[in-house]
């Protein structure tokens, strides 16, 4: 029987994880291990500890936290880092 998950299963795919709590960090790591380019989003700018940031950096997860101002409306952070993810 072939393993359910293997290292290059998501190679070339992009994934977005919403929420940087424990489960969001675990999901981001799993997706990265499976080969996806991962972006982790959370509206709370303090959602990650420095240790959490370092751990996700080891998996090359792009981290986008907090909200940013764009014109007169409030746009989520993914709006300003979307170009880098294309």
BELVEN-V533306 format. One record per backbone hydrogen bond with DSSP energy under -0.5 kcal/mol. CO is the residue of the C=O (numbers start at 1). NH is the residue of the N-H. E is the energy in kcal/mol with one decimal. If there is no record, write none. Layout:
BEGIN
co=CO nh=NH e=E
co=CO nh=NH e=E
END
This chain:
BEGIN
co=6 nh=9 e=-1.9
co=8 nh=11 e=-1.5
co=10 nh=13 e=-2.4
co=13 nh=37 e=-2.9
co=15 nh=39 e=-2.1
co=16 nh=18 e=-0.5
co=17 nh=19 e=-0.6
co=17 nh=41 e=-3.2
co=21 nh=25 e=-2.5
co=22 nh=26 e=-2.2
co=23 nh=27 e=-2.4
co=24 nh=28 e=-2.3
co=25 nh=29 e=-2.3
co=26 nh=30 e=-2.4
co=27 nh=31 e=-2.6
co=28 nh=32 e=-2.1
co=29 nh=33 e=-2.6
co=30 nh=34 e=-1.9
co=31 nh=36 e=-2.3
co=32 nh=35 e=-1.7
co=34 nh=10 e=-3.4
co=35 nh=12 e=-0.9
co=36 nh=38 e=-0.6
co=37 nh=15 e=-2.8
co=38 nh=62 e=-2.8
co=39 nh=17 e=-2.8
co=39 nh=41 e=-0.5
co=40 nh=64 e=-2.8
co=41 nh=19 e=-3.9
co=42 nh=66 e=-1.9
co=43 nh=45 e=-0.7
co=44 nh=47 e=-1.6
co=49 nh=53 e=-2.4
co=50 nh=54 e=-2.2
co=51 nh=55 e=-2.4
co=52 nh=56 e=-2.3
co=53 nh=57 e=-2.4
co=54 nh=58 e=-1.6
co=55 nh=59 e=-0.6
co=56 nh=59 e=-0.8
co=56 nh=61 e=-2.2
co=57 nh=60 e=-1.5
co=62 nh=40 e=-3.2
co=62 nh=64 e=-0.5
co=64 nh=42 e=-1.6
co=66 nh=77 e=-1.0
co=68 nh=75 e=-1.4
co=70 nh=73 e=-1.3
co=73 nh=70 e=-1.7
co=73 nh=75 e=-0.7
co=75 nh=68 e=-1.8
co=76 nh=79 e=-1.9
co=76 nh=80 e=-0.5
co=77 nh=80 e=-1.2
co=77 nh=81 e=-1.4
co=78 nh=82 e=-0.5
co=81 nh=85 e=-0.6
co=82 nh=85 e=-0.8
co=82 nh=86 e=-0.7
co=83 nh=86 e=-0.9
END
